[in-house]
């Protein structure tokens, strides 16, 4: 089967030559991690703000429409929190607020929205320390309840088995979604920690209390399942428009372990990290899955060709985006007979041709802003050269906003009437501005090349581009209204 998939991909590459047409709807994310990123603690507040604005400008120019911003790298906060201390990756010392004061999460929400981009708050659930020498601040919950934590490989972790720990993590998420206008809550692949050879996770005490005779692996998976289910319930009840997504390690299980698994030979989510991610999509506990396929197309143990196909076939009715490693993608030439010097085009084409995959996410976002291997140029000029609207989430709502009214042009500014918001899923919170050479609204909105901007404002300063302008409204889950009446910029 592996050889068949590979040969089909090679034929496809030879036939197409050019990229698949840029779609109107696509998730184009970028992870911006803060863990072990020393630039934030070295820079002043104003320097950090300028740096992040520049990062967002560069990502926007490359066609990115969603930022996954790491706000809780290890039981800490890059935002004002009464539950956890300020992150050492921000101020240089854990528990110390930035001076002059600023709230990076609020800043990133505002700046992302100014650029028409979504902001997903990225949290690591169980990790507390990242190195043996790390010193936690005195007000950390670790000192208040040391019995709720375990030490593994000289690092501290929440014990995932304890109900009180799941409740605490839910409270952290509740605090974020209550106080901040985030578009998503995102978790990465660190559930039970990656195994260290010869060392088992030290949960004998909690297993004796809560295991009830279950197989240890099944019990650990149940612990993580309960966290995911609890977070889904919390978000659905409080703010159902906030999307909950997870980016797991790229292999669920290998076929040799489970006939449902992929034809791969690597570490398994199910067995090593105790994350049964297929159960989460099957039960509707997550809105999107974002597997980290950080391997080359031809990788012997974990080929991206095989894994894209496998994840496409196991989406279970939820959104599926593919996590792409920028550096590996740009350092490897495409497979023969293609003459491409990188694997970028091929990887994007694979996802665009897969029925159940709605986009990609780039790791790390900083590699795009540094234009590693010319990636930003390739995205901006070709593969993400048109503005894309993120996909809809029909299981949350299928209601379509009303048509935008009052569209007019005055002194070079396009403006329209903004409906009142009610704190509901179907609130209008963004608009799409189109420009077409003809006064044909249906044709204008069908072509992504006509999208001039996505904006959270109810006005837009017109570029020099002449033509007929149309405006549509998006609600919080990206359902789009019919186009407005046209106004002409002469």
C-alpha positions in Angstrom: 0.0 0.0 0.0 2.9 2.4 0.8 4.4 1.9 -2.7 1.0 2.4 -4.3 0.3 5.7 -2.5 3.9 6.9 -3.3 3.5 6.1 -7.0 0.2 7.8 -7.3 1.6 10.9 -5.6 4.5 11.0 -8.1 2.2 10.7 -11.1 0.0 13.5 -9.6 3.1 15.7 -9.2 4.2 15.1 -12.8 0.7 15.8 -14.2 -0.2 18.9 -12.3 3.1 20.9 -12.5 1.4 23.9 -10.9 -0.3 24.3 -7.5 -3.9 23.5 -6.9 -6.0 26.6 -7.1 -6.0 28.7 -3.9 -9.3 27.9 -2.2 -11.6 30.5 -0.8 -12.0 28.6 2.4 -8.9 27.3 4.2 -7.4 27.2 7.6 -3.9 28.7 7.4 -2.5 28.7 10.9 0.9 29.5 12.4 2.2 28.4 15.8 3.9 31.1 17.8 5.5 29.4 20.7 6.8 31.2 23.8 8.5 28.3 25.6 12.3 28.8 25.5 11.9 31.9 23.4 14.4 34.3 25.1 13.6 37.3 22.9 10.6 38.3 25.0 12.5 38.6 28.3 15.4 40.5 26.7 13.2 43.1 25.1 11.3 46.0 26.6 7.5 46.2 26.5 7.5 48.5 23.5 10.1 46.4 21.7 8.0 43.3 22.3 4.9 45.0 20.9 6.8 46.2 17.9 8.3 42.8 17.4 4.9 41.0 17.5 3.3 43.5 15.2 6.1 42.8 12.7 5.6 39.1 13.1 1.9 39.4 12.5 2.5 41.7 9.5 4.8 39.1 8.0 2.5 36.2 8.6 -0.5 38.1 7.2 1.5 38.9 4.1 2.2 35.1 3.7 -1.5 34.4 3.8 -1.8 33.2 7.4 -5.3 33.7 8.8 -5.0 32.1 12.3 -2.5 32.6 15.0 -1.9 29.9 17.6 -0.3 31.9 20.4 1.2 30.0 23.3 -0.2 31.6 26.5 0.5 28.8 29.0 3.7 27.0 28.2 4.1 25.3 31.6 1.5 26.0 34.3 2.2 29.8 33.9 0.6 32.7 32.0 1.4 35.2 29.3 -1.7 37.1 30.5 -2.9 38.4 33.8 -4.1 35.4 35.8 -5.1 34.9 39.4 -4.6 31.2 39.0 -1.1 30.9 37.7 2.1 33.1 37.8 3.4 35.2 35.1 5.6 33.2 32.8 9.4 33.4 33.1 9.6 33.4 29.3 8.0 36.8 29.3 9.7 38.7 32.1 12.7 36.6 32.7 11.7 35.5 36.1 8.6 33.3 37.0 5.9 35.2 38.9 7.2 38.7 37.9 4.8 40.9 35.9 6.2 42.7 32.9 7.4 46.3 33.4 6.0 48.5 32.0 2.8 46.4 32.4 1.1 44.8 29.4 -1.1 41.8 28.7 0.4 39.8 25.8 -2.8 37.8 25.2 -5.0 40.8 25.0 -2.5 42.5 22.8 -2.3 39.6 20.4 -6.1 39.3 20.2 -6.4 42.9 19.3 -3.5 42.9 16.8 -4.6 39.7 15.2 -8.1 40.9 14.8 -6.9 44.2 13.3 -5.4 42.0 10.5 -8.5 39.9 10.1 -6.8 36.9 11.7 -8.2 34.5 14.3 -6.4 34.1 17.6 -6.3 30.7 19.3 -5.0 30.6 22.8 -2.5 27.7 23.0 -2.1 25.9 26.4 0.0 23.0 27.5 -2.2 21.0 29.9 0.1 19.0 32.4 3.6 20.4 32.1 4.8 22.4 35.1 8.6 22.7 34.7 10.8 22.3 31.6 14.2 21.7 33.2 15.5 20.2 36.5 17.0 23.6 37.6 13.8 25.6 37.2 12.5 27.4 40.3 8.8 27.9 40.7 7.5 31.1 42.3 6.3 30.8 45.9 2.7 31.4 45.0 2.6 28.5 42.5 -0.1 25.9 43.1 2.6 23.3 43.3 3.5 24.6 46.8 -0.1 24.8 47.9 -0.9 21.2 46.9 2.4 19.2 46.3 0.5 16.0 46.6 -1.2 16.7 43.2 2.1 16.6 41.3 4.6 14.0 40.2 8.3 14.1 39.2 9.2 12.4 35.9 12.7 12.7 34.4 13.5 15.5 36.9 10.5 17.6 35.7 7.3 18.3 37.5 3.9 17.4 36.0 0.3 17.6 37.1 -0.9 14.0 37.8 -3.5 13.6 35.1 -5.4 11.0 37.2 -6.6 13.5 39.8 -10.0 15.0 39.4 -8.9 18.1 41.2 -6.2 18.6 38.6 -8.7 18.3 35.8 -10.9 20.8 37.5 -8.0 23.2 37.9 -7.1 23.1 34.2 -10.8 23.6 33.4 -10.8 26.6 35.6 -7.8 28.0 33.8 -9.6 27.6 30.4 -12.8 29.1 31.9 -10.9 32.1 33.1 -9.4 32.7 29.6 -12.6 32.3 27.6 -14.6 34.4 30.2 -12.2 37.4 30.1 -10.7 37.3 26.6 -12.3 37.3 23.1 -10.3 34.3 21.8 -11.4 32.4 18.7 -10.1 29.1 19.8 -8.6 27.1 22.6 -5.7 24.9 21.4 -3.7 22.1 23.1 -0.6 20.5 21.7 0.8 16.9 21.9 2.0 16.9 25.5 -0.5 14.9 27.5 1.2 12.2 29.4 4.9 13.1 28.8 6.9 11.5 26.1 8.4 8.3 27.5 12.0 8.1 28.7 13.6 4.8 28.2 13.6 2.7 31.4 11.4 5.1 33.3 7.6 4.6 33.8 5.4 7.5 34.8 5.1 7.5 38.6 1.4 7.2 39.1 1.3 4.0 41.3 -0.4 5.9 44.2 -3.2 7.4 42.0 -3.6 4.2 40.2 -4.2 2.4 43.4 -6.8 5.0 44.4 -8.6 5.4 41.1 -7.6 2.5 38.8 -10.5 0.2 39.8 -8.6 -2.8 38.3 -8.5 -1.3 34.9 -5.5 -1.9 32.5 -3.0 0.8 33.3 -2.9 2.1 29.7 -6.7 2.2 29.4 -6.9 4.0 32.8 -4.4 6.6 31.7 -6.3 7.2 28.4 -9.5 7.5 30.4 -7.9 10.2 32.5 -7.0 12.3 29.5 -10.4 11.6 27.9 -12.1 13.0 30.9 -10.1 16.2 30.6 -10.9 16.6 26.9 -14.6 15.9 27.4 -14.8 18.3 30.4 -13.2 21.1 28.4 -15.5 20.5 25.5 -18.5 20.7 27.8 -17.2 23.9 29.5 -16.6 25.7 26.2 -19.9 24.6 24.7 -21.8 25.8 27.6 -20.0 29.1 28.1 -19.0 30.3 24.6 -20.0 27.6 22.0 -18.4 29.6 19.2 -14.9 29.1 20.6 -13.3 26.3 18.7 -11.5 23.6 20.7 -8.6 21.9 18.9 -5.8 19.6 19.6 -2.5 19.0 17.7 -1.4 15.5 18.5 1.8 13.7 17.6 1.4 12.6 13.9 0.8 8.9 14.5 -2.3 7.6 16.3 -1.2 3.9 16.1 0.9 1.9 13.8 -0.9 -0.8 11.7 1.2 -3.5 13.4 -0.4 -2.6 16.7 -3.9 -2.0 15.4 -5.4 -2.8 11.9 -7.0 0.6 12.0 -3.6 2.3 12.3 -1.4 3.8 9.7 1.3 2.0 7.7 4.0 3.6 9.8 6.6 2.6 12.4 6.9 5.3 15.1 5.9 6.4 18.5 2.1 6.1 19.0 -0.3 8.6 20.6 -2.5 5.9 21.9 0.2 3.8 23.6 2.9 6.3 24.6 1.1 9.6 25.3 -2.2 7.9 26.2 -4.1 10.2 23.9 -6.9 8.4 22.0 -7.4 11.3 19.6 -9.8 9.3 17.3 -12.2 8.9 20.2 -12.2 12.7 20.7 -13.3 13.4 17.1 -15.7 10.5 17.0 -17.5 11.8 20.2 -17.4 15.4 19.0 -15.3 16.6 21.9 -13.0 18.7 19.7 -13.8 20.9 16.7 -10.5 20.4 14.9 -7.6 17.9 14.9 -4.2 19.2 13.9 -1.8 16.3 13.6 1.9 17.2 13.6 3.2 15.6 10.3 6.7 16.9 10.7 8.3 14.3 8.4 9.4 14.4 4.8 7.2 13.0 2.1 9.5 10.0 1.6 10.3 9.3 5.3 10.7 5.6 5.7 9.1 5.3 9.2 6.5 8.0 8.9 5.8 9.2 5.4 3.7 12.4 5.1 2.2 10.9 2.0 0.8 8.0 3.9 -0.2 10.0 7.0 -2.0 12.7 5.1 -4.1 10.0 3.5 -4.7 8.2 6.8 -5.8 11.3 8.7 -8.0 12.3 5.8 -9.7 8.9 6.1 -10.1 9.3 9.9 -11.4 12.8 10.3 -14.7 11.5 11.8 -16.7 14.5 10.7 -14.5 17.1 12.4 -12.1 19.5 10.8 -8.7 18.2 10.0 -5.7 20.5 9.5 -2.1 19.3 8.9 0.8 20.6 11.0 3.8 21.2 8.7 7.4 21.6 9.7 8.7 24.6 7.8 12.4 23.9 8.0 12.1 20.2 6.9 9.7 21.1 4.1 12.0 23.8 2.7 15.2 21.8 3.1 14.2 18.8 1.1 13.6 18.7 -2.7 10.4 17.3 -4.0 10.2 13.8 -5.2 11.1 12.9 -8.8 10.0 13.6 -11.5 9.2 17.0 -10.0 11.9 19.6 -10.3 10.7 21.6 -7.3 13.6 22.5 -4.9 11.4 22.1 -1.9 8.4 19.9 -0.8 6.2 22.9 -0.1 4.0 22.8 -3.1 3.6 19.1 -3.0 2.6 19.1 0.7 0.0 21.8 0.2 -1.4 20.1 -2.9 -1.9 16.9 -0.9 -4.0 18.6 1.7 -6.0 20.6 -0.9 -6.9 17.4 -2.8 -7.9 15.5 0.4 -11.6 15.6 0.8 -11.6 15.9 4.6 -8.7 18.2 5.2 -9.4 21.9 5.4 -6.0 23.5 5.8 -2.5 23.6 7.2 -0.6 25.0 10.2 3.0 26.1 10.0 5.6 25.2 12.6 7.1 27.4 13.8 5.6 30.6 12.7 8.9 32.3 13.3 10.4 30.3 10.4 7.9 31.9 8.0 8.7 35.4 9.3 12.4 34.6 8.8 11.6 33.4 5.3 13.4 30.2 5.7 14.2 28.7 2.3 12.0 31.4 0.7 8.9 30.0 2.3 7.3 33.3 2.9 7.9 34.4 -0.7 6.4 31.2 -2.0 3.3 31.5 0.1 2.8 35.2 -0.5 3.3 35.1 -4.3 1.8 31.7 -5.1 0.5 29.1 -2.7 -1.3 31.5 -0.3 -1.4 34.5 -2.5 -5.2 35.1 -2.1 -6.9 35.8 1.2 -8.7 32.8 2.6 -11.7 32.7 4.9 -11.4 30.0 7.7 -13.8 27.1 7.3 -17.2 27.0 8.8 -18.2 24.8 11.7 -21.7 23.4 10.8 -22.0 21.3 13.9 -21.9 24.5 16.0 -24.3 26.6 13.8 -25.5 26.7 10.2 -27.3 30.1 10.5 -26.3 32.7 7.9 -26.0 36.4 8.8 -28.3 38.9 7.2 -27.1 40.8 4.2 -24.9 43.9 4.9 -26.7 47.2 4.5 -25.8 50.8 4.1 -22.7 50.2 2.1 -21.2 53.5 0.7 -18.0 55.2 -0.3 -17.0 58.6 1.1 -13.6 60.2 0.9 -11.9 57.0 -0.1 -13.4 55.0 2.8 -15.9 52.1 2.3 -18.3 51.8 5.2 -21.5 49.9 6.1 -23.9 49.4 9.0 -22.8 47.0 11.7 -25.6 45.0 13.5 -25.7 44.9 17.2 -24.1 41.9 19.0 -25.8 39.8 21.6 -23.0 37.6 22.9 -24.2 34.6 20.8 -22.8 32.3 18.1 -24.5 34.1 15.3 -23.2 37.6 16.2 -21.6 39.2 13.2 -18.0 39.9 14.1 -16.1 40.2 10.8 -16.7 41.3 7.2 -15.2 40.3 3.9 -14.6 43.0 1.3 -14.6 42.0 -2.4 -13.7 44.0 -5.5 -14.7 42.9 -9.0 -14.4 44.5 -12.4 -18.1 43.7 -13.0 -21.3 44.3 -11.1 -22.0 40.7 -10.6 -22.2 39.9 -6.9 -22.5 36.1 -7.2 -19.5 35.9 -9.5 -17.5 38.4 -7.4 -17.8 36.4 -4.1 -17.1 33.1 -5.7 -13.6 34.0 -6.7 -11.1 34.3 -3.8 -8.9 36.5 -6.0 -11.6 39.2 -5.5 -11.2 39.3 -1.7 -9.5 42.5 -0.7 -9.7 42.2 3.1 -11.2 40.5 6.1 -11.9 43.0 8.8 -13.4 43.2 12.2 -14.3 46.9 11.6 -17.3 48.3 9.8 -15.2 50.5 7.5 -12.3 50.0 5.2 -9.9 52.4 3.6 -10.0 51.7 -0.1 -6.8 50.8 -2.0 -6.2 52.3 -5.4 -8.0 49.3 -7.1 -11.0 50.5 -9.1 -14.1 48.4 -9.6 -17.3 47.3 -7.9 -17.1 46.7 -4.1 -19.2 44.2 -2.2 -19.3 43.4 1.5 -20.4 40.2 3.2 -20.8 39.5 6.9 -19.3 36.6 8.9 -20.6 35.3 12.1 -18.4 33.8 14.9 -18.2 30.4 13.1 -17.4 31.9 9.7 -20.8 31.5 8.1 -21.1 34.1 5.3 -24.0 36.3 4.3 -25.1 37.1 0.8 -23.2 39.9 -0.8 -24.3 43.5 -0.3 -25.4 45.8 -3.0 -22.4 47.0 -5.1 -20.8 50.4 -4.8 -18.4 51.5 -7.5 -15.0 53.0 -6.8 -14.4 55.1 -9.9 
